Amino acid sequence: MSFLKNKLHNIQNSGDDEKKKWLVILSGISMVIVILAWIFYMNNFVMKATPLQADEKVEMDIGFWQVFKTGLSVIENRSSEKIKTGFNYMLDKIPMFGKNSVTIENPK
């Protein structure tokens, strides 16, 4: 443990070029670890989750445009509700919006 502390202390006290070198090295190692963990997860849990039988057919009727259209309709529904709620809030809080009034006075 003291070796690691000494190494980190040496890196902290070194110049910017040395720090950048260690940043690149440790970032690369971290990326490799994450990618290997992802591959391990995909191989052990996702790919083996539902094995297909030899005579079983996979139907892929869902296309990009169908998913895109469904996503747009969900966004439209959510945003229209928020716009309606915000507009109603504005009408309640600011009385000059949404209420037209005309005052006619009789000249004296």
C-alpha positions in Angstrom: 0.0 0.0 0.0 2.9 2.4 0.7 4.2 1.7 -2.8 0.9 3.0 -4.3 1.0 6.1 -2.0 4.6 6.8 -2.9 3.8 6.4 -6.6 0.8 8.7 -6.4 2.8 11.3 -4.4 5.6 11.2 -7.0 3.0 11.8 -9.8 1.5 14.7 -7.9 4.8 16.3 -7.5 6.0 15.7 -11.1 5.6 18.1 -14.0 2.6 18.5 -16.3 4.0 16.2 -19.0 4.4 13.3 -16.6 0.9 13.9 -15.2 -0.5 13.9 -18.8 1.3 10.6 -19.6 -0.2 8.9 -16.5 -3.6 10.3 -17.3 -3.5 8.7 -20.8 -2.2 5.4 -19.4 -4.7 5.1 -16.6 -7.6 6.3 -18.9 -6.6 3.6 -21.4 -6.5 0.9 -18.7 -9.9 2.1 -17.4 -11.4 1.9 -20.9 -10.1 -1.6 -21.5 -11.5 -2.7 -18.1 -15.0 -1.2 -18.9 -15.1 -2.7 -22.4 -14.0 -6.2 -21.1 -16.7 -6.0 -18.4 -19.3 -5.0 -21.0 -18.3 -7.9 -23.3 -18.4 -10.4 -20.4 -21.9 -9.1 -19.5 -23.1 -9.4 -23.1 -21.7 -12.9 -23.5 -23.0 -14.3 -20.2 -26.3 -12.6 -19.6 -27.7 -11.1 -22.8 -26.8 -13.5 -25.5 -27.8 -16.6 -23.4 -31.0 -15.2 -22.0 -33.4 -16.7 -24.6 -31.8 -19.3 -26.8 -33.7 -19.9 -30.0 -34.7 -23.3 -31.2 -33.6 -24.4 -34.7 -37.1 -24.2 -36.1 -38.1 -21.0 -34.4 -38.4 -17.9 -36.5 -37.6 -14.4 -35.3 -39.8 -11.7 -36.7 -38.4 -8.2 -36.9 -41.4 -6.2 -38.0 -40.6 -3.2 -35.9 -38.6 -0.8 -38.0 -36.8 2.5 -37.4 -39.6 4.7 -38.6 -42.2 2.9 -36.5 -40.1 3.4 -33.4 -39.4 7.0 -34.4 -43.1 7.8 -34.9 -44.0 6.2 -31.6 -41.3 8.2 -29.8 -42.5 11.4 -31.4 -46.1 10.8 -30.4 -45.0 10.1 -26.8 -42.9 13.4 -26.8 -45.9 15.3 -28.3 -48.3 14.0 -25.7 -46.0 14.8 -22.8 -45.0 18.2 -24.1 -48.6 19.2 -24.9 -49.7 18.4 -21.4 -46.8 20.5 -20.0 -47.6 23.4 -22.3 -51.3 23.3 -21.3 -50.4 23.2 -17.6 -47.9 26.1 -18.0 -50.4 28.2 -20.0 -53.2 27.6 -17.4 -50.7 28.5 -14.6 -49.8 31.7 -16.4 -53.5 32.6 -16.9 -54.2 32.1 -13.2 -51.2 34.0 -11.9 -51.2 36.9 -14.3 -54.8 38.3 -14.7 -54.0 40.5 -17.6 -53.5 37.5 -19.8 -56.6 35.5 -20.8 -59.1 38.0 -19.6 -60.2 40.8 -21.8 -62.2 43.5 -20.2 -63.6 46.7 -21.7 -64.7 49.5 -19.5 -67.1 52.0 -20.9 -67.5 55.2 -18.9 -70.2 57.7 -19.4 -68.8 61.1 -19.9 -70.0 63.7 -17.4 
